[in-house]
Amino acid sequence: MKQNDPYAALRIREFNVFLLLRFALVFGWSMQFVVIEWQVYALTKNPLSLGIIGLCEFLPAFLLAPFAGHIVDKKEKRNLFALCIALFSLISFGLFWLTSNSIESSWSKQTILFGIYGLVFFGGVLRAFFGPTIFSLIALLVPKKIYPNAATWSSSTWKGASVFGALFGGFFIAWIGVHYTLGVIFLLVMIALLLVFLIAKKPILNQSVNESVKDSLKAGLRFVFTDKVILGALTLDMIAVLFGGAVAIFAVFATDVLNAGPEGFGILNASLSSGSIITMLATTYIPITKNTGKKLLVSVFGFGVCMIIFGASKFMWLSVLALFFSGVFDGISMVVRQTILQLKTPDDMRGRVGAVNSMFVGSSNELGALESGIAARIFGAPLAVMLGGTVTLIIVVIIGLKNTPLRELDLQKDIEEHEKE
């Protein structure tokens, strides 16, 4: 294998299958997010209702994450992934049924709204398992020496699916309506479910049969919270998503600020992710392992600046441009964070560390949606986003000054050690 082979992970068949099923799953998931946000805002015309969606998904995902990590470390990963996808298909079908003409004509808007909230809550339960399962499975598909390349392709696939899922979510709402768009999403999830069985079962690396659940959870949390590099990287990403993100209220901007309609709503969602996917694909050819810590700090700072510009913008072109570059910075931080986790996490603790990652980052998406909805209700959407971006900048400066190991991080030495194995 060439030292800087950008296609190293793609030469492994099972990893290609994984990327394909992950694209189908995330494409559908991103479309579903867009459709739910649009439908709920159409029902309520209240930005706070968008925040409630985030809360419904955040609570179970956050509270169950540590236990999910323990279970993932003890179970076979392929079948667990298949089970998660199968249960997710029930949510997709439930939303499809809930938005049918017969239900909409016989049920009140309030009843439909609570039905959506209930399905989103069930999705939050699954989110607690999805993150650590995927994180653990990737490490079993490729050799350790190409973890950075695999992490880049996996993150790129996730972002690419987010780009097209968000874009087509807005367009499909305009073309075929909410109900039939949710039907397309259900089909995509079923495709992902079929593809997962093309991956062979994997060995269970955690064989600690006498370890209690309490001791298992404590070991995972202790590992993360005593490693300043991992803790700092997770904290940076959590703060950026929690305060700097504005995805949950894009419907408000598209409808009330920019007057862009459902097509513009899809474009706003896609602009953020498109910057990320382009950046992450570029990093397969131009590795960013030198001065990694400084690059991480600069990227999160740049993300905050872009979100301030987006919040202040009254023009569609400027909003799209600001979101695109925020995605560029987000792409850098995502690749760095995933590489750090893959290289520094012991094999028998991947489920638990992946769960903590979900608590910090994955759940902060939902909690950030609640924060965005409440702030938009109090201050108005533009000011809420600008304030969130400002908080992000302040936190980045504080972590950059206080966390020396993260600031001086250089991953090149770790990668060279694994290449010798």
C-alpha positions as CSV (number, residue, x, y, z in Angstrom):
1,M,0.0,0.0,0.0
2,K,1.2,3.5,-0.9
3,Q,2.0,5.7,2.0
4,N,-0.6,8.4,1.1
5,D,-3.0,6.2,-0.9
6,P,-6.3,8.3,-0.9
7,Y,-8.3,5.1,-1.9
8,A,-6.8,2.7,0.7
9,A,-10.1,2.1,2.5
10,L,-12.1,1.8,-0.7
11,R,-10.0,-1.2,-1.8
12,I,-11.9,-3.2,0.9
13,R,-15.2,-4.7,-0.3
14,E,-17.0,-4.7,3.0
15,F,-16.1,-1.1,3.6
16,N,-17.6,-0.2,0.3
17,V,-20.8,-2.0,1.2
18,F,-20.8,-0.1,4.5
19,L,-20.4,3.2,2.7
20,L,-23.3,2.4,0.3
21,L,-25.7,1.4,3.0
22,R,-24.7,4.4,5.1
23,F,-25.3,6.7,2.2
24,A,-28.8,5.3,1.7
25,L,-29.6,5.5,5.4
26,V,-28.3,9.0,6.0
27,F,-29.8,10.2,2.8
28,G,-33.2,9.1,4.0
29,W,-32.5,10.3,7.5
30,S,-31.6,13.8,6.3
31,M,-34.7,13.9,4.1
32,Q,-36.8,12.9,7.0
33,F,-35.3,15.6,9.2
34,V,-36.1,18.2,6.6
35,V,-39.7,16.9,6.1
36,I,-40.4,16.7,9.8
37,E,-39.1,20.3,10.4
38,W,-41.1,21.6,7.5
39,Q,-44.3,19.8,8.5
40,V,-44.2,20.7,12.1
41,Y,-43.6,24.4,11.3
42,A,-46.5,24.3,8.8
43,L,-48.7,22.9,11.5
44,T,-47.7,25.3,14.3
45,K,-46.0,28.4,12.8
46,N,-44.1,28.4,16.0
47,P,-40.3,28.2,16.1
48,L,-40.5,26.7,19.6
49,S,-42.2,23.6,18.2
50,L,-39.0,23.0,16.2
51,G,-37.0,23.1,19.4
52,I,-39.4,20.6,21.0
53,I,-38.5,18.2,18.2
54,G,-34.9,18.5,19.2
55,L,-35.8,17.9,22.9
56,C,-37.8,14.7,22.0
57,E,-34.8,13.2,20.3
58,F,-32.2,14.5,22.7
59,L,-33.6,13.1,26.0
60,P,-33.5,9.4,25.1
61,A,-30.3,9.7,23.0
62,F,-28.4,11.4,25.8
63,L,-29.8,9.4,28.8
64,L,-29.4,6.0,27.1
65,A,-26.0,6.6,25.4
66,P,-23.8,5.2,28.3
67,F,-25.9,2.0,28.5
68,A,-26.0,1.7,24.7
69,G,-22.2,1.9,24.6
70,H,-21.9,-0.9,27.2
71,I,-24.3,-3.1,25.1
72,V,-22.5,-2.4,21.8
73,D,-19.2,-3.5,23.3
74,K,-20.7,-6.8,24.4
75,K,-22.7,-7.6,21.2
76,E,-21.9,-8.6,17.7
77,K,-21.9,-5.4,15.6
78,R,-23.3,-6.4,12.2
79,N,-26.6,-7.9,13.6
80,L,-26.9,-5.0,16.1
81,F,-26.6,-2.5,13.2
82,A,-29.3,-4.5,11.3
83,L,-31.6,-4.4,14.2
84,C,-31.2,-0.6,14.5
85,I,-32.0,-0.1,10.9
86,A,-35.1,-2.4,11.1
87,L,-36.5,-0.4,14.0
88,F,-35.7,2.8,12.2
89,S,-37.8,1.6,9.3
90,L,-40.8,1.4,11.6
91,I,-40.4,5.1,12.4
92,S,-40.2,6.0,8.7
93,F,-43.3,4.0,8.0
94,G,-45.1,5.5,11.0
95,L,-44.4,9.0,9.7
96,F,-45.6,8.0,6.2
97,W,-48.9,6.7,7.6
98,L,-49.3,9.7,9.9
99,T,-49.2,12.1,7.0
100,S,-51.7,10.2,4.8
101,N,-54.8,12.0,3.6
102,S,-57.1,9.8,5.6
103,I,-55.3,10.5,8.9
104,E,-55.0,14.3,8.2
105,S,-58.7,14.5,7.5
106,S,-59.8,12.6,10.6
107,W,-57.2,13.6,13.2
108,S,-56.7,17.0,14.7
109,K,-53.4,18.9,14.0
110,Q,-52.6,18.6,17.7
111,T,-52.9,14.8,17.6
112,I,-50.8,14.5,14.5
113,L,-48.2,16.8,16.1
114,F,-47.9,14.6,19.2
115,G,-47.7,11.6,17.0
116,I,-44.7,13.1,15.2
117,Y,-43.1,14.0,18.6
118,G,-43.6,10.4,19.7
119,L,-41.9,8.9,16.7
120,V,-39.1,11.4,17.0
121,F,-38.7,10.3,20.7
122,F,-38.4,6.6,19.5
123,G,-35.8,7.8,17.0
124,G,-33.8,9.3,19.9
125,V,-33.8,5.9,21.5
126,L,-32.3,4.4,18.4
127,R,-29.8,7.2,18.0
128,A,-28.3,6.1,21.3
129,F,-27.3,2.8,19.6
130,F,-26.6,4.0,16.1
131,G,-23.5,6.1,16.9
132,P,-21.5,3.6,19.0
133,T,-22.5,0.7,16.7
134,I,-21.3,2.5,13.5
135,F,-18.1,3.8,15.3
136,S,-17.3,0.2,16.4
137,L,-18.1,-1.5,13.1
138,I,-15.8,0.8,11.0
139,A,-12.8,-0.3,13.1
140,L,-13.7,-4.0,12.3
141,L,-13.8,-3.4,8.6
142,V,-10.4,-1.9,7.9
143,P,-6.8,-2.4,9.2
144,K,-5.7,0.0,12.0
145,K,-3.1,1.7,9.8
146,I,-5.8,3.1,7.4
147,Y,-8.2,4.2,10.1
148,P,-7.6,7.9,9.2
149,N,-8.5,7.2,5.5
150,A,-11.5,5.2,6.5
151,A,-12.7,7.9,8.9
152,T,-12.4,10.5,6.2
153,W,-14.4,8.4,3.6
154,S,-17.0,7.5,6.2
155,S,-17.5,11.1,7.3
156,S,-17.5,12.2,3.6
157,T,-20.2,9.7,2.8
158,W,-22.2,10.9,5.8
159,K,-21.9,14.5,4.7
160,G,-22.5,13.7,1.1
161,A,-25.7,11.9,2.0
162,S,-26.7,14.9,4.2
163,V,-26.1,17.3,1.2
164,F,-28.3,15.4,-1.2
165,G,-30.8,14.3,1.4
166,A,-31.4,17.9,2.6
167,L,-31.5,19.2,-0.9
168,F,-33.9,16.6,-2.2
169,G,-36.0,16.8,0.9
170,G,-36.9,20.4,0.1
171,F,-37.4,19.7,-3.5
172,F,-39.5,16.5,-2.9
173,I,-41.8,18.5,-0.6
174,A,-42.5,20.9,-3.5
175,W,-42.7,18.2,-6.1
176,I,-44.7,15.3,-4.5
177,G,-45.7,16.6,-1.1
178,V,-44.8,15.5,2.5
179,H,-46.6,12.2,2.5
180,Y,-45.0,10.7,-0.6
181,T,-41.6,12.0,0.3
182,L,-41.8,10.0,3.5
183,G,-42.7,7.0,1.4
184,V,-39.4,7.4,-0.6
185,I,-37.6,7.7,2.7
186,F,-39.0,4.3,3.9
187,L,-37.8,2.6,0.7
188,L,-34.3,4.0,1.2
189,V,-34.2,2.6,4.8
190,M,-35.3,-0.8,3.5
191,I,-32.5,-0.8,0.9
192,A,-30.0,-0.1,3.7
193,L,-31.4,-3.0,5.7
194,L,-30.9,-5.4,2.8
195,L,-27.3,-4.1,2.2
196,V,-26.2,-4.6,5.8
197,F,-26.4,-8.4,5.4
198,L,-23.6,-8.3,2.8
199,I,-21.3,-7.6,5.7
200,A,-20.1,-10.6,7.6
201,K,-20.5,-11.0,11.4
202,K,-17.7,-9.6,13.4
203,P,-15.9,-10.8,16.5
204,I,-16.7,-9.4,19.9
205,L,-13.5,-7.8,21.2
206,N,-14.7,-7.1,24.8
207,Q,-14.6,-10.4,26.6
208,S,-14.9,-9.1,30.2
209,V,-17.6,-11.4,31.3
210,N,-17.3,-10.5,35.0
211,E,-17.4,-6.7,34.5
212,S,-20.6,-5.1,35.9
213,V,-22.6,-2.5,34.0
214,K,-21.6,0.1,36.5
215,D,-17.8,-0.7,36.2
216,S,-18.1,-0.8,32.4
217,L,-19.7,2.6,32.3
218,K,-17.2,4.1,34.7
219,A,-14.3,2.8,32.7
220,G,-15.6,4.4,29.5
221,L,-16.3,7.7,31.0
222,R,-13.0,7.7,32.9
223,F,-11.1,7.1,29.7
224,V,-12.7,10.0,27.9
225,F,-12.6,12.5,30.7
226,T,-8.9,11.9,31.6
227,D,-7.7,12.3,28.0
228,K,-7.4,16.0,27.4
229,V,-7.1,15.7,23.7
230,I,-10.3,13.6,23.2
231,L,-12.2,15.7,25.8
232,G,-11.1,18.9,24.2
233,A,-12.0,17.8,20.7
234,L,-15.4,16.6,21.8
235,T,-16.1,19.7,23.7
236,L,-15.2,22.0,20.8
237,D,-17.6,20.2,18.5
238,M,-20.3,20.0,21.1
239,I,-20.2,23.8,21.7
240,A,-20.1,24.6,18.0
241,V,-23.2,22.4,17.3
242,L,-25.0,23.4,20.5
243,F,-24.6,27.2,20.2
244,G,-23.3,27.9,16.7
245,G,-25.7,25.6,14.8
246,A,-28.9,26.9,13.2
247,V,-30.2,23.9,11.2
248,A,-33.3,23.5,13.4
249,I,-34.6,27.0,12.5
250,F,-33.7,27.0,8.8
251,A,-37.4,26.7,8.1
252,V,-37.9,30.1,9.9
253,F,-35.2,31.7,7.8
254,A,-36.5,30.2,4.5
255,T,-40.1,31.2,5.3
256,D,-39.9,34.5,7.2
257,V,-36.4,36.0,6.6
258,L,-35.4,35.1,3.1
259,N,-38.8,34.3,1.6
260,A,-37.2,31.4,-0.2
261,G,-40.0,28.7,0.1
262,P,-39.4,24.9,0.4
263,E,-36.8,24.9,-2.4
264,G,-34.8,27.6,-0.6
265,F,-35.2,25.6,2.6
266,G,-33.6,22.6,0.9
267,I,-30.8,24.7,-0.5
268,L,-30.0,26.2,2.9
269,N,-29.7,22.7,4.4
270,A,-27.6,21.5,1.5
271,S,-25.2,24.5,1.5
272,L,-23.9,23.7,5.0
273,S,-23.2,20.1,4.1
274,S,-21.8,20.7,0.6
275,G,-18.9,22.7,2.1
276,S,-18.2,19.8,4.4
277,I,-18.2,17.1,1.8
278,I,-15.9,19.0,-0.5
279,T,-13.5,19.6,2.3
280,M,-13.5,16.1,3.5
281,L,-12.9,14.7,0.1
282,A,-10.0,17.0,-0.3
283,T,-8.5,15.7,2.9
284,T,-8.2,12.2,1.3
285,Y,-5.6,13.8,-1.0
286,I,-4.2,16.5,1.3
287,P,-4.0,15.0,4.9
288,I,-4.4,17.5,7.7
289,T,-2.5,15.5,10.3
290,K,0.3,18.2,10.8
291,N,-0.4,20.8,13.5
292,T,-3.8,19.0,14.0
293,G,-4.8,20.8,17.2
294,K,-4.3,24.3,15.8
295,K,-6.2,23.4,12.6
296,L,-9.1,22.1,14.8
297,L,-9.2,25.3,16.8
298,V,-9.1,27.5,13.7
299,S,-11.8,25.5,12.0
300,V,-14.3,25.8,14.8
301,F,-13.5,29.5,15.2
302,G,-14.1,30.0,11.5
303,F,-17.4,28.1,11.8
304,G,-18.6,30.5,14.5
305,V,-17.7,33.6,12.3
306,C,-19.7,32.1,9.4
307,M,-22.8,31.6,11.5
308,I,-22.7,35.2,12.7
309,I,-22.6,36.3,9.0
310,F,-25.5,33.9,8.2
311,G,-27.6,35.3,11.1
312,A,-27.0,38.9,9.9
313,S,-27.7,38.2,6.3
314,K,-30.9,39.3,4.5
315,F,-29.8,38.0,1.1
316,M,-30.2,34.4,-0.1
317,W,-26.8,34.4,-1.9
318,L,-25.0,35.7,1.2
319,S,-26.7,33.2,3.4
320,V,-25.9,30.3,1.1
321,L,-22.2,31.5,0.9
322,A,-21.9,31.8,4.7
323,L,-23.4,28.3,5.2
324,F,-21.1,26.8,2.6
325,F,-18.0,28.1,4.3
326,S,-19.3,27.1,7.7
327,G,-19.5,23.6,6.2
328,V,-15.9,23.8,5.0
329,F,-14.7,24.6,8.5
330,D,-17.1,21.9,10.0
331,G,-15.7,19.3,7.6
332,I,-12.1,19.9,8.8
333,S,-13.2,19.6,12.5
334,M,-15.2,16.5,11.8
335,V,-12.3,14.7,10.0
336,V,-9.9,15.7,12.8
337,R,-12.3,14.5,15.6
338,Q,-13.1,11.2,14.0
339,T,-9.4,10.5,13.3
340,I,-8.5,11.3,17.0
341,L,-11.2,8.9,18.3
342,Q,-10.3,6.1,15.9
343,L,-6.5,6.3,16.6
344,K,-6.7,6.8,20.4
345,T,-9.5,4.5,21.4
346,P,-8.8,0.9,22.6
347,D,-10.6,-1.8,20.6
348,D,-12.5,-3.1,23.6
349,M,-13.9,0.3,24.5
350,R,-15.1,1.6,21.1
351,G,-18.8,1.2,21.9
352,R,-18.5,3.2,25.1
353,V,-16.3,5.9,23.7
354,G,-18.6,6.1,20.7
355,A,-21.5,6.5,23.1
356,V,-19.8,9.3,24.9
357,N,-19.1,10.9,21.5
358,S,-22.8,10.6,20.8
359,M,-23.6,12.3,24.1
360,F,-21.3,15.2,23.4
361,V,-21.9,15.7,19.7
362,G,-24.8,13.7,18.4
363,S,-27.1,14.7,21.2
364,S,-26.0,18.3,21.1
365,N,-27.7,18.5,17.7
366,E,-31.0,17.9,19.3
367,L,-30.3,20.0,22.4
368,G,-29.0,22.7,20.0
369,A,-32.3,22.5,18.2
370,L,-34.1,23.2,21.4
371,E,-31.7,26.1,22.2
372,S,-32.2,27.5,18.7
373,G,-36.0,27.3,19.0
374,I,-36.1,29.0,22.4
375,A,-33.6,31.7,21.4
376,A,-35.5,32.3,18.2
377,R,-38.7,32.7,20.1
378,I,-37.1,35.2,22.6
379,F,-34.7,37.2,20.4
380,G,-35.9,36.4,16.8
381,A,-34.1,33.9,14.6
382,P,-31.4,36.3,13.2
383,L,-30.2,37.6,16.6
384,A,-30.4,34.1,18.1
385,V,-27.9,32.7,15.5
386,M,-25.6,35.7,15.9
387,L,-25.5,35.3,19.6
388,G,-24.8,31.5,19.3
389,G,-21.9,32.2,16.9
390,T,-20.4,34.7,19.4
391,V,-20.6,32.2,22.2
392,T,-18.8,29.7,20.0
393,L,-15.9,32.1,19.4
394,I,-15.5,32.8,23.1
395,I,-15.4,29.1,24.0
396,V,-12.8,28.3,21.3
397,V,-10.5,31.0,22.6
398,I,-10.8,29.7,26.2
399,I,-10.1,26.0,25.2
400,G,-7.3,27.1,23.0
401,L,-5.6,28.9,25.8
402,K,-6.3,26.3,28.6
403,N,-5.9,23.0,26.8
404,T,-2.2,22.8,25.8
405,P,-2.2,19.0,24.7
406,L,-5.0,19.7,22.2
407,R,-3.4,22.9,21.0
408,E,-0.1,21.2,20.3
409,L,-1.6,18.0,18.9
410,D,0.1,16.5,15.9
411,L,-1.4,13.2,14.7
412,Q,1.4,12.4,12.2
413,K,3.5,10.5,14.7
414,D,0.5,8.3,15.7
415,I,-0.2,7.5,12.1
416,E,3.4,6.6,11.4
417,E,3.4,4.2,14.3
418,H,0.4,2.3,13.1
419,E,1.8,2.1,9.6
420,K,4.8,0.2,11.0
421,E,2.5,-2.4,12.6
